[in-house]
């Protein structure tokens, strides 16, 4: 197994610092040319909803941060399909560049990485 990182983000975009820390971790990892995957699960799927505006709170816009991922070599954001269904979110409501993972695919996807960071 080559050296690779999976960053799992399970928190809503502005409920604290965890979502931003997950993105920062993915960006730093990728900036060192480490193969990096971002997986959104649980409330983390809310990060992909269109129309986010963090202007009323003192936080960086998560949506804007997600859009720079391809510049760092992270071309695809992986999403737990069951998390979307549990929250009544349709794939059409999400930003582009997302790959759905069925529940049965999650263990294999995570295990293919040499390091996993869970936020």
Secondary structure as the mmCIF struct_conf table of DSSP 4:
data_model
#
loop_
_struct_conf.conf_type_id
_struct_conf.id
_struct_conf.beg_label_comp_id
_struct_conf.beg_label_asym_id
_struct_conf.beg_label_seq_id
_struct_conf.end_label_comp_id
_struct_conf.end_label_asym_id
_struct_conf.end_label_seq_id
STRN STRN1 UNK A 4 UNK A 9
BEND BEND1 UNK A 11 UNK A 11
TURN_TY1_P TURN_TY1_P1 UNK A 13 UNK A 14
BEND BEND2 UNK A 15 UNK A 17
HELX_RH_AL_P HELX_RH_AL_P1 UNK A 18 UNK A 31
TURN_TY1_P TURN_TY1_P2 UNK A 32 UNK A 33
STRN STRN2 UNK A 35 UNK A 40
HELX_RH_3T_P HELX_RH_3T_P1 UNK A 42 UNK A 48
STRN STRN3 UNK A 49 UNK A 49
TURN_TY1_P TURN_TY1_P3 UNK A 50 UNK A 51
TURN_TY1_P TURN_TY1_P4 UNK A 55 UNK A 58
BEND BEND3 UNK A 59 UNK A 59
HELX_RH_AL_P HELX_RH_AL_P2 UNK A 62 UNK A 67
TURN_TY1_P TURN_TY1_P5 UNK A 68 UNK A 68
HELX_RH_3T_P HELX_RH_3T_P2 UNK A 69 UNK A 72
TURN_TY1_P TURN_TY1_P6 UNK A 73 UNK A 73
STRN STRN4 UNK A 77 UNK A 80
HELX_RH_AL_P HELX_RH_AL_P3 UNK A 81 UNK A 86
TURN_TY1_P TURN_TY1_P7 UNK A 87 UNK A 88
HELX_RH_3T_P HELX_RH_3T_P3 UNK A 91 UNK A 93
STRN STRN5 UNK A 94 UNK A 94
HELX_LH_PP_P HELX_LH_PP_P1 UNK A 95 UNK A 95
BEND BEND4 UNK A 96 UNK A 97
STRN STRN6 UNK A 98 UNK A 101
HELX_RH_AL_P HELX_RH_AL_P4 UNK A 103 UNK A 111
TURN_TY1_P TURN_TY1_P8 UNK A 112 UNK A 112
BEND BEND5 UNK A 113 UNK A 114
STRN STRN7 UNK A 115 UNK A 118
#
